[in-house]
Amino acid sequence: MNFLSDGNAAARGIALTIAAYEHLQETFSDFFSRVHDDLGALRTLISTLLKRFTYQWDETEQTFVRRLVVKLPVEPENDLFERMTNNHMEDLEVKLKDLLTTLDAAADAVDPIEACEQLQDAFGDDFPVPSKEETAKQHRPAIISSGSSA
């Protein structure tokens, strides 16, 4: 899944980086022990970006189109996605929806290896998938009493 596969990749990469900077929220799987939940944070970010798509009037096509607007946080504060065509913007929205579906499936997976394999499909072969040995839980041997309890 490559969001930046066609022209102006640098501009869109900056736009996604700024969108992440503005909307990424620290998320915890256990708030009291402050255990970070990176998957939950990414799910929230993608969900937020999808909610920020709005209908904009396209003067050339004389119709409303769905667009995500991410402004440069300094002058001239222009929309960093302004050069994306309407078709590219539609493709971005579809890819974000697909990514959210994959993230939700990974969050619901019981087996961490299965979850990582799903994420690897979305992010590419560089995304690590742990071995069974790395995810196995070690348990102490059960203590068996040979005497009777009173």
ZIPEMO-V676507 format. One record per pair of residues at least 24 apart in sequence whose C-alpha atoms are under 10 Angstrom apart, sorted by the first residue. I is the first residue (numbers start at 1). J is the second residue. If there is no record, write none. Layout:
<<I J> <I J>>
This chain:
<<1 95> <1 96> <1 98> <1 99> <1 120> <1 121> <1 122> <1 123> <1 124> <2 92> <2 95> <2 122> <2 123> <2 124> <3 88> <3 91> <3 92> <3 93> <3 95> <3 96> <4 88> <4 92> <6 84> <6 88> <7 83> <7 84> <8 81> <8 83> <8 84> <9 84> <11 80> <11 81> <11 82> <11 83> <11 84> <12 70> <12 80> <12 81> <12 82> <12 83> <12 84> <13 80> <13 81> <14 70> <14 72> <14 80> <14 81> <15 68> <15 69> <15 70> <15 71> <15 72> <15 79> <15 80> <15 81> <16 49> <16 70> <16 80> <16 81> <17 70> <18 70> <18 71> <18 72> <18 73> <18 80> <19 45> <19 46> <19 48> <19 49> <19 68> <19 69> <19 70> <19 71> <19 72> <20 45> <20 46> <20 48> <20 49> <21 45> <22 70> <22 73> <23 48> <23 49> <24 48> <24 49> <39 103> <39 104> <39 106> <39 107> <39 119> <40 103> <40 104> <40 107> <42 99> <42 100> <42 103> <43 99> <43 100> <43 101> <43 102> <43 103> <43 104> <43 107> <44 100> <45 100> <46 96> <46 97> <46 99> <46 100> <46 103> <47 96> <47 97> <47 99> <47 100> <49 93> <49 96> <49 97> <50 92> <50 93> <50 94> <50 96> <50 97> <50 100> <53 89> <53 90> <53 93> <58 86> <61 86> <65 89> <65 90> <66 90> <66 93> <67 92> <67 93> <68 92> <68 93> <95 122> <98 122> <99 123> <111 135> <112 136>>
